[in-house]
Amino acid sequence: MTMEQWWPRLKPSAREWLIANNGDAVPAEMVTEITNAGGDVAGDAWWVGQSGPSGFYFSDEAVDWIEAVANGETPEPR
């Protein structure tokens, strides 16, 4: 599922957290929110970055996408 599809399915508090912490490691409970909304963080989608001991990271493109949403813009569909 694309980011454009699962993003609106997140709880507003989850979207707010992702915007406020854009570019930071995404903690396990937030990854669970994304997965429950339909996002597959283990897949090879354009928005999936790296995972490591400190958590999951969005790709640089996804960080830019979230920033655009935070600025009230409508990012181009991917």
Number of C-alpha atoms within 10 A of each C-alpha: 11 14 21 14 13 17 17 11 16 19 13 11 9 17 20 13 13 19 17 13 12 19 17 14 18 18 12 12 10 17 18 14 17 21 15 13 18 17 24 19 19 12 11 9 15 14 21 20 18 12 14 8 6 11 13 20 22 21 16 14 13 18 20 16 21 24 18 15 14 16 10 9 11 11 13 8 9 9
